[in-house]
Amino acid sequence: AIGYDPESGQTLAIRNKAHATAGGLDKESLKRYFTTDRIDAGKTPTPMNVVDSFYDAMQNFEKIASTLPPEFFVTPEGERVFYNAEVMDP
């Protein structure tokens, strides 16, 4: 899922429950999740073409989201709104 924080101007991603609990990960944190965090956990890092695809998608979403009204991304009660998304890179 992908969302945007109008206050910080950052795109936020959720890939699992821990990310949701944290309120989403910015693009740098998501990059670490796919790479160094996996290595630290004794897992194989995600291939860089996949990491780059997510990073680019978040950058592109951020550019567009910054032009939209905040109510697309935050409810009147102050809760963040996330959208289901598919990241594809030819």
Stockholm file with secondary structure:
# STOCKHOLM 1.0

chainA/1-90         AIGYDPESGQTLAIRNKAHATAGGLDKESLKRYFTTDRIDAGKTPTPMNVVDSFYDAMQNFEKIASTLPPEFFVTPEGERVFYNAEVMDP
#=GR chainA/1-90 SS CEEEETTTTEEEECCSHHHHHTTCBCHHHHHHHHTHHHHHTTCCCCCHHHHHHHHHHHHHHHHHHTTSCGGGTBCTTSCBCEECCCCCCC
#=GC SS_cons        CEEEETTTTEEEECCSHHHHHTTCBCHHHHHHHHTHHHHHTTCCCCCHHHHHHHHHHHHHHHHHHTTSCGGGTBCTTSCBCEECCCCCCC
//
